Amino acid sequence: MNGRHVREDYSARAAEYVEFLGDIEQMDEIDRERIGIWAEGIDGRVLDAGCGPGHWTAFLADRGHDVEGIDLVPEFIAHASTRYPHVPYRVAALERTGIEGGSLGGILAWYSLIHADAEELPALLAGARLLLRPGGRLLLGFFDGVDGEPFAHAVTTAHYWSIEGMTALLEGAGFSVVDSEARVQDGRRPHASISAIAVRSD
């Protein structure tokens, strides 16, 4: 995943992305319930890593969570900061958050790691684990499929992962998987998500 290319590709289509995928009401009710229930068990600060237009960050903030959204794309951060002025947003990457290690209670990475390939993803997951306190929670959303297989995403190349494959990567990064879910809907690529807890920091 070349961060500069991902940023440039999303920047070029930011207005289109915001229009079609930038409102919480455009998200599946199943996902709103999934993320809401996941967040109920978090003690402490939450990071929405790869927050895009900021709707999930605001969704969590409106439910009383201490949450911040970060994204590589300045256009997304500008939109989010204007639309949700009560929520903190800034331009940053998961591997360079500026956040003290072990200080977070939760990280939401909802479709924000889909552009990382098999060589890059383990380091990103390990970095997320280092930001979390022991027992901190991670929730990943991703496309379900053959591990690491690339495909032509609407914006830039993305990768599929199976639940089994992603589970192995999470366990290797110091997480224990709590639960997972998957579904297939007409006209959409297969979806999966995994909830995991940070169980070690070495």
Order of alpha helices (4+ residues) and beta strands (2+ residues): alpha-alpha-alpha-beta-alpha-beta-alpha-beta-beta-alpha-beta-beta-beta-alpha-beta-beta
